[in-house]
Amino acid sequence: PPAPPTATTATMFAPPPLAGPAAAAPSSGPLVVPRLSSLGHSLGGAHAAARSPLLSPLPSPIARKESDAALAMLLTRLDDLLASGGRLLVGIDEVERLKGLPLKLIAFEQLLCSASKDGSAASLGATLVQVGVKARNFTPAVQADYETVVSEISEVVLRINNRWPGAVIYMELPTITLAQRLQLWRRAYAAVFTSVREGLNTYPLEAVFARRNVEPGVVVLSEFASCSRVLNGAIRVNPWHTLELAEALGRCLTMSEAERDARRQRDMEFVINNTASAWAERFVLDLQAVAEEKPRDAQWETIGFGLAGFHRAGWRSDFTALDTTEVLTAYRRARRRALFLDWGGTLVPIEDGFTSHLVEYFRERLSPAVHACLHELASDPRNLLMVLSGQESGRMDAAFSSLGHASLAAEHGFCYRLGSLPGVRRPHASEWRQLLPDNDLSWKETVATVMEAYKVRTNGAQTEVKGSSLVWKFDEVDPEFGLMQAKEMCVHLNTVLANCPVAIITGKGYVEVRPKGVNKGAMVDHVVSQLYSQVGGVDFILCIGDDSADEFMFQALHARFADRPAGTVPALFTCVVGRKPSSAQYYVNGADEVLELCQSLRLHSTRANRNLSTSDLKGLGRGRVPIRGEGPLNSSMDGSTMRAVFAATRGTSTPFALPAGHGARLASIAASPPPGQRAELGTVDGAAEPIKFTVGQ
């Protein structure tokens, strides 16, 4: 065991005496208090630690007493002003750029200038009292910015007081307590807050509460302040618009007592009923509710880094990556398949981290790889392929016009056109039709007016008018400000559209108003119903999307087949792009994996054009099936004659038809010239796929 510490070793644990400037506390400024840090080391079998003082600035008691004395003198001066009939506009803010202190002073100066022009400056009797507090997160790194802000404030204050002596009282304090703030708020005729951006700030709530038992006051609040959404009695202003702010200050001074009291009562109810203890109680109850509702097998994962991007996401334990092998196995076995694919973010990747779901990706042509996959999947006689999007029908036609067999759904399913169904080949897709005919769209004018107003107030926002909906896009706006404006606009729209049959949808960088009951889920459910009514059902369903609008598809498919007996449920695969909470069963990591999956499905598609046997051809030609057409294919012939004619017609492309009767249904037959190309003969009665064979190889 180590030897007991000797006298020499023990003295090493004692802190060294303070010397120099740190030995005595300064008369003002922060008091330097030593904090001891030890560094251990093994010395001759005994552990010795040397301690060195680390200096950390703490608020000086002397400095605090001096600030208390200065505040007491200020309160005495304010009482004298109130006794002489003056009215106080009070602001308490941290001295930093985002609090908008120069804007507040400039607006007050404009108010005095306008009052001087009509000779009413003296009758205002208003004094702006501004208390500046050093920022809570103040560090030497922001010293230069702090000094710049103080210089701007001092310049404006000096200019105002030179022209109107005593109009502005400015005081800066190192810190201010709640009791001291309440004394100032109680003397305020109006509390003024002009922040241009901020987090949580309870000072406006304190200003309301402080005047609960005295003459009512008014709160002038920046629309960018954190409390602006809950204090409905406050006068909201845009601090960047100094003329508007000056008018608001003048309105406070001329407002009737009845209106001021009504505004106070409206805000007082919120302040009293939403105390910190009440908020804490609701927060704990919410945590308990989440703990009770959370599935025991849920998986949780931390995502992001830092205070801004860090969060936890939870999903079911069976929410796993899509197993391509399982999908291909079910795909090969199925005779009637349905594939529902989203466009933007699924077939076409969206690179930016914060990009509107309605970004104009329609301008980009489909890549050759994507086009080849979609073309062959749509041409498979066992498949129905539908591409869904929020874009308009004209834009979808421009991108997918070459996919004749594909089905398309535009504007989140408001209108659609069907291509080929499993077993029912159509050379061209049908005309565009509406999912819900006779929709009342009279509400669009009201929505357009509201969106245009918010577009003017939000730099970078755009409004897009569609056939059935209107979209307000803010993907090019500052993310935080854009979300704030979008939330406010949604509240406004919910109020004016309360009795209209519409749905207000918020997505990635956009707000869309569209008819109620129209979404991708309703579209997918309608198409599946068509499959059951026209071709006898479906054996395989693959649905992939990436946005919140695609969640309707997943939910609709799961709800449709939830209560079906096990033997009647098709092989269902719902998949979301990106690992995130979703109603889908599986996920893939990106659009590149969607393309890889489509390429795999393409390789395993039904190749009926290469798999017709001689016995099948003889069965088709039994009874000398009459064939009407052009060129050499215009006489009755059996299967062997048909093969010979096709071999002889290389270099031509001759469409002809099989009439009803003789066991065949009309489809399309085309002989392609080069060896190895295929010729489609038609769909036999009751068969799930057309009969095909290869010319040449």
C-alpha atoms as one frame of an Amber mdcrd trajectory, in Angstrom:
protein
   0.000   0.000   0.000   1.224   3.521  -0.642   2.819   5.279   2.242   0.749
   7.871   4.058   1.274  11.358   2.691   4.132  13.216   4.251   4.005  16.819
   5.207   5.711  17.685   1.944   3.129  15.743  -0.091   0.207  17.235   1.802
   1.252  20.765   1.046   0.890  20.001  -2.654  -2.915  19.660  -2.237  -3.228
  23.093  -0.695  -4.138  25.835  -3.198  -1.392  28.366  -3.741  -2.087  31.827
  -2.380  -3.539  34.372  -4.792  -1.195  37.076  -5.890  -1.326  40.026  -8.178
  -4.573  41.483  -9.547  -6.573  38.397  -8.655  -5.851  38.852  -4.935  -8.301
  41.709  -4.511 -11.733  42.184  -6.018 -12.096  45.180  -8.311 -14.475  47.925
  -7.365 -16.607  47.284 -10.425 -16.908  44.726 -13.194 -16.799  40.985 -12.808
 -15.251  39.465  -9.709 -12.541  36.977 -10.639 -13.024  33.822  -8.561 -10.462
  31.015  -8.717 -11.541  27.497  -9.621  -9.009  24.807  -8.758  -8.026  22.124
 -11.229  -5.833  19.197 -10.129  -3.488  17.049 -12.144  -2.569  13.698 -10.548
   0.777  11.948 -10.831   2.413   8.949  -9.164   5.488  10.088  -7.230   7.615
   7.574  -5.341   4.718   5.220  -4.711   2.497   7.989  -3.342  -0.093   9.898
  -5.370   0.555  13.614  -5.546  -1.674  16.217  -7.193  -0.715  19.736  -8.125
  -3.520  22.272  -8.333  -3.540  25.406 -10.456  -6.208  28.097 -10.383  -8.411
  28.626 -13.474  -9.978  32.084 -13.554 -13.683  32.376 -14.448 -15.671  35.639
 -14.473 -18.735  35.698 -12.228 -21.109  38.637 -11.692 -19.592  40.976  -9.183
 -21.730  41.676  -6.081 -20.406  45.218  -6.126 -21.383  45.626  -9.790 -24.836
  44.232  -9.029 -25.330  46.671  -6.181 -24.329  49.507  -8.477 -26.829  48.376
 -11.133 -29.541  48.101  -8.458 -28.813  51.647  -7.381 -28.915  52.863 -11.002
 -32.240  51.115 -11.574 -33.666  52.634  -8.384 -32.693  56.094  -9.649 -34.345
  55.274 -12.974 -37.573  54.221 -11.265 -37.615  57.480  -9.293 -37.193  59.470
 -12.501 -39.987  57.482 -14.181 -42.311  58.120 -11.244 -41.690  61.842 -11.617
 -42.567  61.623 -15.327 -45.770  59.729 -14.561 -46.717  62.249 -11.879 -46.404
  65.050 -14.429 -48.762  63.237 -16.839 -46.192  61.565 -19.033 -46.655  58.185
 -20.698 -43.907  55.603 -20.971 -43.112  53.288 -23.845 -40.893  50.642 -22.233
 -38.625  48.072 -23.805 -36.301  45.591 -22.112 -34.092  43.683 -24.528 -30.746
  42.006 -24.778 -28.248  44.121 -26.655 -27.773  42.069 -29.802 -28.449  42.458
 -33.485 -31.590  40.319 -33.675 -33.529  42.314 -31.066 -34.045  45.201 -33.488
 -33.233  48.013 -31.035 -32.120  50.516 -33.723 -35.359  49.860 -35.614 -37.384
  50.648 -32.498 -35.530  53.931 -31.940 -35.847  54.975 -35.589 -39.582  54.286
 -35.549 -39.984  56.393 -32.393 -38.003  59.173 -34.082 -40.353  59.018 -37.084
 -43.333  59.248 -34.714 -41.905  62.407 -33.147 -41.156  63.889 -36.573 -44.699
  63.315 -37.825 -46.104  64.775 -34.585 -43.843  67.829 -34.888 -45.135  68.583
 -38.364 -48.722  68.935 -37.151 -47.703  70.522 -33.845 -48.788  67.646 -31.613
 -45.388  66.518 -30.392 -45.877  68.141 -27.007 -49.329  66.627 -26.604 -47.958
  63.128 -27.059 -46.203  63.266 -23.723 -44.417  60.036 -24.577 -40.999  58.933
 -23.433 -39.269  55.846 -24.754 -37.505  53.977 -21.938 -35.133  51.343 -23.283
 -33.174  49.072 -20.944 -30.415  47.063 -22.575 -29.154  43.870 -20.957 -26.001
  42.092 -21.966 -26.871  38.932 -23.904 -27.042  35.720 -21.930 -24.835  33.980
 -24.468 -22.338  36.830 -24.570 -18.782  35.722 -25.310 -15.635  37.591 -26.329
 -16.248  36.285 -29.856 -19.286  38.562 -30.230 -17.653  41.577 -28.612 -17.180
  43.355 -31.939 -20.819  42.907 -32.943 -21.942  44.026 -29.498 -19.904  47.212
 -29.746 -21.332  47.895 -33.214 -24.907  47.602 -31.946 -24.178  49.847 -28.945
 -22.627  52.426 -31.277 -25.739  52.436 -33.509 -28.046  52.775 -30.495 -26.003
  55.616 -29.010 -26.006  57.495 -32.304 -29.807  57.370 -32.673 -30.426  58.188
 -28.987 -28.127  61.203 -29.180 -29.804  62.439 -32.344 -33.289  62.164 -30.835
 -32.396  63.786 -27.520 -30.620  66.671 -29.258 -33.859  67.549 -31.034 -36.347
  66.477 -28.341 -34.518  66.584 -24.990 -35.432  63.721 -22.669 -37.523  61.895
 -25.282 -35.427  58.729 -24.917 -34.018  57.251 -21.737 -31.489  54.538 -22.450
 -29.783  52.468 -19.750 -27.629  49.397 -20.045 -27.398  46.845 -17.220 -25.286
  43.693 -16.877 -28.339  41.756 -15.692 -31.907  42.350 -14.563 -34.094  40.237
 -12.296 -37.760  39.319 -12.710 -38.773  41.618  -9.845 -36.962  44.537 -11.458
 -38.577  43.846 -14.822 -42.032  43.737 -13.254 -41.456  47.182 -11.727 -40.695
  48.584 -15.155 -43.601  46.796 -16.852 -45.987  48.094 -14.203 -45.071  51.682
 -15.148 -45.312  51.067 -18.907 -48.195  52.568 -20.860 -47.074  50.325 -23.709
 -44.454  47.566 -23.882 -42.589  47.508 -27.205 -40.783  44.480 -28.671 -39.187
  44.685 -32.120 -37.117  41.522 -32.502 -36.423  40.424 -36.061 -35.801  36.823
 -35.030 -35.689  35.115 -31.657 -36.333  31.985 -29.689 -38.382  31.736 -26.509
 -38.903  35.123 -24.846 -41.395  35.501 -21.978 -40.940  39.253 -21.521 -44.194
  40.076 -23.402 -46.090  37.712 -21.081 -44.573  39.475 -18.078 -45.655  42.858
 -19.465 -49.260  41.668 -19.733 -49.300  40.147 -16.263 -47.639  43.138 -14.547
 -50.562  45.490 -15.340 -53.367  43.110 -14.354 -54.601  45.326 -11.477 -53.787
  48.810 -12.779 -54.730  50.910 -15.770 -54.584  48.672 -18.856 -51.580  48.907
 -21.109 -50.822  47.770 -24.644 -48.197  45.411 -26.053 -46.622  46.240 -29.425
 -45.151  42.976 -30.628 -43.024  42.035 -33.609 -44.638  39.432 -35.825 -41.320
  37.565 -35.668 -41.425  37.289 -31.864 -42.020  33.908 -30.278 -45.127  35.139
 -28.406 -46.807  36.757 -31.406 -48.938  33.656 -32.064 -50.441  33.503 -28.580
 -50.910  37.151 -27.588 -53.926  37.979 -29.732 -54.492  41.283 -27.952 -51.106
  42.672 -28.915 -50.578  44.978 -31.877 -48.463  42.985 -34.296 -46.021  44.854
 -36.504 -43.272  44.204 -38.982 -40.222  45.835 -37.324 -38.485  46.249 -40.677
 -41.327  48.546 -41.746 -40.468  51.451 -39.456 -43.356  53.603 -40.683 -45.792
  50.848 -39.749 -44.093  50.549 -36.366 -44.318  54.321 -35.838 -48.041  54.243
 -36.635 -48.510  51.407 -34.120 -46.763  53.432 -31.413 -48.975  56.414 -32.183
 -52.038  54.177 -32.103 -51.109  53.021 -28.601 -50.982  56.592 -27.371 -54.410
  57.447 -28.818 -56.187  54.167 -28.070 -59.279  54.327 -25.880 -59.232  52.778
 -22.438 -62.028  50.369 -23.394 -60.007  48.942 -26.272 -56.878  48.682 -24.154
 -58.818  46.843 -21.474 -60.343  44.447 -24.029 -56.915  43.644 -25.419 -55.542
  43.081 -21.918 -58.377  40.734 -20.964 -57.863  38.672 -24.103 -54.177  38.158
 -23.328 -54.605  37.877 -19.563 -56.761  34.786 -19.966 -53.993  33.038 -21.835
 -51.257  34.120 -19.412 -53.185  32.993 -16.324 -54.254  29.641 -17.787 -50.871
  28.780 -19.296 -48.415  29.140 -16.451 -45.094  27.348 -16.317 -46.487  24.773
 -13.896 -49.512  24.148 -16.143 -47.204  23.723 -19.125 -45.006  21.292 -17.174
 -48.063  19.290 -16.152 -49.297  19.047 -19.747 -45.820  18.100 -20.888 -45.608
  15.249 -18.381 -49.094  14.054 -19.345 -48.079  14.032 -22.991 -44.994  11.997
 -22.139 -47.119   9.520 -20.233 -49.568   9.252 -23.134 -46.730   8.617 -25.572
 -45.236   6.008 -23.247 -48.600   4.221 -23.023 -49.279   4.353 -26.758 -45.762
   3.476 -27.864 -45.592  -0.104 -29.128 -43.373  -2.250 -26.986 -41.534  -3.516
 -30.040 -40.897  -0.035 -31.448 -37.390   0.844 -32.561 -35.890   4.242 -31.795
 -32.920   5.873 -33.428 -31.168   9.203 -32.994 -30.919  11.271 -36.168 -28.918
  14.412 -36.819 -26.356  16.318 -34.804 -26.431  19.441 -32.673 -29.284  21.323
 -31.065 -31.002  22.225 -34.343 -30.949  18.955 -36.267 -30.940  16.352 -33.496
 -34.107  14.326 -32.933 -35.257  10.800 -32.222 -37.383   8.817 -34.636 -39.321
   5.687 -33.828 -40.848   3.013 -36.032 -42.223  -0.474 -35.831 -39.879  -3.400
 -35.361 -41.102  -4.912 -38.651 -40.213  -1.747 -40.574 -37.211  -3.093 -42.457
 -35.351  -2.604 -45.695 -37.121  -3.977 -48.751 -36.043  -7.526 -49.561 -35.581
  -7.556 -53.330 -35.466 -11.350 -53.452 -38.862 -11.636 -51.801 -40.323  -9.065
 -54.182 -38.947 -10.842 -57.261 -40.226 -14.213 -56.095 -43.758 -12.869 -55.632
 -43.504 -10.935 -58.902 -42.605 -14.036 -60.945 -45.449 -16.087 -59.471 -48.134
 -13.458 -60.036 -50.255 -13.420 -63.209 -51.933 -10.066 -62.513 -49.703  -7.347
 -61.151 -50.180  -3.677 -60.172 -47.265  -1.260 -59.755 -47.899   2.223 -58.297
 -44.882   4.553 -58.442 -44.551   8.165 -57.353 -42.725  10.516 -59.724 -40.663
  13.188 -57.942 -38.316  11.828 -55.295 -38.997   8.226 -56.329 -38.429   7.833
 -60.069 -36.626  11.161 -60.312 -34.270  12.008 -57.410 -34.494  15.399 -55.726
 -30.997  16.337 -54.682 -31.492  19.330 -52.381 -32.103  18.702 -48.710 -34.866
  21.322 -48.550 -36.671  21.297 -51.901 -40.324  21.572 -52.737 -42.057  18.336
 -53.613 -43.477  20.293 -56.543 -40.078  21.288 -57.907 -40.277  21.415 -61.662
 -38.565  18.097 -62.241 -41.050  17.554 -65.106 -38.706  19.635 -67.266 -36.118
  16.885 -67.061 -36.488  14.049 -69.512 -36.566  10.597 -68.050 -33.143   9.040
 -68.081 -32.690   6.209 -70.619 -32.437   3.665 -67.823 -35.681   4.811 -66.152
 -37.495   5.064 -69.487 -36.419   1.568 -70.556 -37.570   0.063 -67.267 -40.933
   1.800 -67.303 -41.520   0.986 -70.959 -40.923  -2.722 -70.516 -42.823  -2.948
 -67.241 -45.796  -1.176 -68.804 -45.631  -3.412 -71.886 -45.674  -6.596 -69.823
 -49.096  -8.194 -70.478 -49.449  -9.131 -66.833 -48.811  -5.623 -65.490 -50.659
  -2.441 -64.724 -48.115   0.357 -64.236 -49.353   3.686 -62.841 -47.203   6.773
 -62.222 -48.744   9.225 -59.734 -47.764  12.844 -59.122 -48.968  16.196 -57.882
 -48.163  17.733 -61.282 -50.747  18.728 -63.848 -51.888  16.339 -66.560 -50.174
  18.306 -69.342 -46.801  18.041 -67.654 -47.211  14.318 -67.103 -48.153  13.846
 -70.761 -44.981  15.660 -71.768 -42.802  13.332 -69.690 -44.593   9.999 -70.182
 -46.192  10.328 -73.627 -43.940   7.607 -75.056 -45.222   5.049 -72.522 -48.438
   4.137 -74.287 -49.398   1.263 -71.983 -48.727   3.156 -68.731 -51.481   4.642
 -66.574 -51.063   8.171 -65.183 -52.598  10.030 -62.232 -52.133  13.805 -62.021
 -52.806  16.373 -59.289 -52.686  13.739 -56.540 -55.387  11.685 -58.239 -57.833
  14.426 -59.198 -57.621  13.266 -62.822 -56.241  10.095 -64.363 -56.102   8.000
 -67.470 -55.861   4.232 -67.608 -53.492   2.336 -69.845 -53.329  -1.401 -70.291
 -54.647  -3.719 -67.598 -53.375  -7.253 -66.886 -54.722  -9.323 -69.757 -56.275
  -6.297 -71.470 -53.842  -4.674 -73.884 -54.618  -1.173 -75.100 -52.445   0.387
 -77.801 -53.052   3.824 -76.269 -54.116   5.055 -72.854 -57.656   6.330 -72.367
 -58.590   9.989 -72.201 -58.097  11.993 -69.015 -61.039  11.773 -66.627 -61.789
  13.030 -63.117 -61.838  10.747 -60.116 -64.744  12.676 -58.563 -66.823  14.424
 -61.242 -68.892  17.558 -60.569 -66.499  19.093 -58.037 -67.366  22.547 -56.686
 -64.285  24.727 -57.231 -65.800  28.081 -56.295 -63.469  28.298 -53.291 -60.397
  28.746 -55.518 -60.862  32.508 -55.810 -60.814  32.947 -52.026 -57.756  30.733
 -51.660 -55.937  32.589 -54.440 -56.512  35.902 -52.655 -55.118  34.598 -49.357
 -52.110  32.965 -50.994 -51.320  36.086 -52.973 -51.332  38.167 -49.767 -48.822
  35.824 -48.126 -46.772  35.678 -51.306 -46.280  39.453 -51.142 -45.199  39.214
 -47.497 -42.823  36.295 -48.065 -39.902  37.009 -50.358 -39.260  34.037 -52.642
 -42.691  32.399 -52.274 -44.650  31.429 -55.377 -48.276  30.573 -56.102 -49.176
  27.884 -58.616 -52.714  27.461 -59.958 -53.723  24.005 -61.153 -56.886  22.608
 -62.588 -58.199  21.409 -59.233 -55.940  22.952 -56.617 -53.727  25.868 -55.657
 -50.200  25.527 -54.325 -48.206  28.017 -52.262 -44.509  27.093 -52.587 -41.863
  28.358 -50.162 -38.935  26.086 -51.023 -36.786  29.114 -51.941 -37.604  31.009
 -48.720 -35.578  30.922 -45.514 -36.669  27.555 -44.041 -37.605  28.839 -40.603
 -39.407  31.937 -41.834 -41.101  29.976 -44.615 -42.479  27.410 -42.178 -43.702
  30.164 -39.883 -45.528  31.912 -42.722 -46.943  28.606 -43.957 -48.355  27.758
 -40.529 -49.932  31.175 -40.191 -51.455  30.902 -43.662 -52.878  27.453 -42.851
 -54.602  28.888 -39.778 -56.058  31.666 -41.948 -57.202  29.207 -44.620 -58.806
  26.887 -42.079 -60.849  29.838 -40.840 -62.120  31.107 -44.197 -62.636  27.612
 -45.669 -64.358  26.062 -42.678 -67.522  25.298 -44.689 -65.867  24.400 -47.999
 -65.195  20.805 -49.171 -61.422  21.206 -49.300 -58.332  19.671 -47.744 -55.275
  21.743 -46.775 -52.097  19.701 -47.175 -48.619  20.748 -46.014 -45.663  19.036
 -47.668 -41.956  19.560 -48.228 -41.799  23.243 -49.054 -45.407  23.721 -50.124
 -48.988  24.175 -48.933 -51.684  22.833 -51.233 -55.442  23.336 -51.103 -57.400
  20.751 -53.075 -60.868  19.158 -53.073 -61.619  16.961 -50.097 -61.544  13.241
 -50.794 -58.972  13.582 -53.583 -55.603  12.041 -52.796 -53.329   9.319 -54.045
 -54.874   6.815 -51.669 -58.337   7.295 -53.175 -56.825   6.980 -56.647 -55.029
   3.725 -55.853 -58.124   2.258 -54.214 -60.184   3.157 -57.306 -57.703   1.462
 -59.655 -57.588  -1.704 -57.540 -61.388  -1.792 -57.636 -61.208  -1.550 -61.435
 -58.845  -4.509 -61.502 -61.226  -6.639 -59.465 -64.218  -5.674 -61.587 -62.579
  -5.987 -65.030 -59.844  -8.620 -64.850 -60.801 -10.636 -61.786 -58.437  -9.169
 -59.186 -54.732  -8.772 -58.614 -52.018 -11.109 -57.286 -49.146  -8.669 -56.714
 -49.059  -4.987 -55.659 -45.940  -2.833 -55.355 -46.391   0.756 -54.156 -43.438
   3.144 -53.701 -43.437   6.832 -52.670 -41.363   9.316 -50.730 -43.601  12.183
 -49.554 -46.340  12.690 -46.994 -48.816  12.716 -49.898 -47.790   9.133 -50.668
 -48.749   7.960 -47.189 -52.374   7.965 -48.370 -51.482   5.197 -50.832 -49.920
   3.018 -48.159 -52.811   3.523 -45.767 -55.458   2.836 -48.417 -53.860  -0.430
 -49.529 -53.373  -1.694 -45.987 -56.943  -0.787 -45.057 -58.360  -2.542 -48.138
 -56.698  -5.872 -47.474 -56.548  -5.754 -43.660 -59.589  -7.974 -43.007 -59.303
 -10.296 -46.000 -58.768 -14.036 -45.502 -55.175 -15.096 -45.891 -55.684 -16.884
 -49.206 -57.353 -13.918 -50.905 -54.779 -11.241 -50.089 -52.327 -10.382 -52.882
 -48.603 -10.123 -52.303 -48.509  -6.517 -51.062 -45.311  -4.453 -50.808 -45.565
  -0.813 -49.686 -42.247   0.997 -49.603 -41.122   4.518 -48.675 -37.984   6.167
 -50.046 -35.753   6.982 -47.080 -35.764   5.512 -43.606 -38.326   7.598 -41.741
 -41.568   7.059 -39.822 -44.127   5.864 -42.362 -47.212   3.719 -42.853 -45.261
   1.661 -45.388 -44.024  -1.835 -44.615 -40.520  -1.343 -45.997 -38.056   1.324
 -47.027 -35.315   1.868 -49.600 -32.504   4.346 -49.160 -32.969   6.424 -52.296
 -34.209   6.777 -55.855 -31.187   4.823 -57.136 -32.416   1.737 -55.261 -35.863
   2.216 -56.793 -34.241   2.138 -60.233 -32.291  -1.007 -59.328 -35.511  -2.676
 -58.222 -37.265  -1.693 -61.466 -34.372  -3.088 -63.463 -34.632  -6.376 -61.586
 -38.379  -6.522 -62.213 -37.728  -5.791 -65.877 -35.406  -8.775 -66.144 -38.049
 -11.019 -64.548 -41.003  -9.698 -66.529 -43.183 -12.018 -68.564 -41.429 -12.685
 -71.858 -44.422 -14.205 -73.656 -43.062 -13.017 -76.982 -40.235 -15.520 -76.653
 -42.084 -18.442 -75.116 -44.751 -19.638 -77.571 -44.569 -23.354 -78.229 -45.494
 -25.169 -81.428 -48.436 -26.853 -79.737 -49.762 -23.440 -78.667 -49.566 -22.234
 -82.270 -51.349 -25.337 -83.522 -54.041 -24.787 -80.910 -54.430 -21.207 -82.035
 -54.676 -22.241 -85.671 -57.021 -25.208 -85.109 -60.014 -24.846 -87.383 -58.140
 -22.569 -89.771 -58.600 -19.260 -87.912 -59.498 -16.601 -90.508 -57.070 -13.681
 -90.374 -57.947 -10.365 -91.994 -55.238  -7.873 -92.716 -52.979  -6.483 -95.362
 -50.314  -7.926 -97.618 -49.635 -11.651 -97.288 -51.603 -11.926 -94.011 -55.037
 -11.813 -95.599 -56.150 -15.410 -95.907 -57.129 -18.294 -93.668 -54.154 -20.276
 -92.442 -53.173 -22.630 -89.688 -50.329 -22.235 -87.204 -47.602 -23.639 -89.460
 -48.654 -21.376 -92.331 -48.569 -18.395 -89.962 -44.991 -19.185 -89.009 -43.987
 -19.433 -92.628 -45.680 -16.153 -93.510 -43.954 -14.327 -90.655 -40.615 -15.721
 -91.723 -41.299 -14.475 -95.233 -42.358 -10.993 -94.152 -39.134  -9.943 -92.520
 -38.457  -6.368 -93.422 -42.118  -5.333 -93.078 -44.322  -4.376 -90.178 -47.919
  -5.400 -90.802 -50.613  -4.940 -88.137 -53.596  -7.255 -88.361 -56.381  -8.482
 -86.088 -57.892 -11.726 -84.881 -61.696 -11.426 -84.956 -63.900 -12.594 -82.106
 -64.856 -16.244 -82.344 -62.510 -19.074 -83.141 -61.302 -18.759 -79.546 -59.555
 -15.398 -79.870 -60.187 -11.821 -78.745 -59.121  -8.834 -80.819 -55.766  -7.388
 -79.790 -52.850  -6.269 -81.949 -50.538  -8.265 -84.131 -47.375  -6.791 -85.574
 -44.560  -8.557 -87.333 -41.226  -6.818 -86.782 -38.586  -7.281 -89.475 -35.245
  -8.080 -87.775 -34.596 -11.623 -86.576 -35.286 -12.023 -82.874 -38.042  -9.393
 -82.680 -41.464 -10.412 -81.513 -44.960 -10.388 -82.967 -47.991 -10.009 -80.739
 -50.943 -12.087 -81.949 -53.655 -11.243 -79.446 -55.325 -12.376 -76.249 -57.023
 -15.754 -76.208 -60.403 -16.052 -74.468 -59.942 -16.203 -70.699 -56.152 -16.135
 -70.883 -54.202 -13.797 -68.643 -51.675 -12.869 -71.333 -51.524 -12.530 -75.125
 -50.121 -15.323 -77.261 -46.790 -14.272 -78.771 -43.921 -15.850 -80.634 -40.560
 -14.846 -82.019 -39.765 -14.360 -85.660 -36.369 -15.821 -86.468 -34.431 -16.718
 -83.338
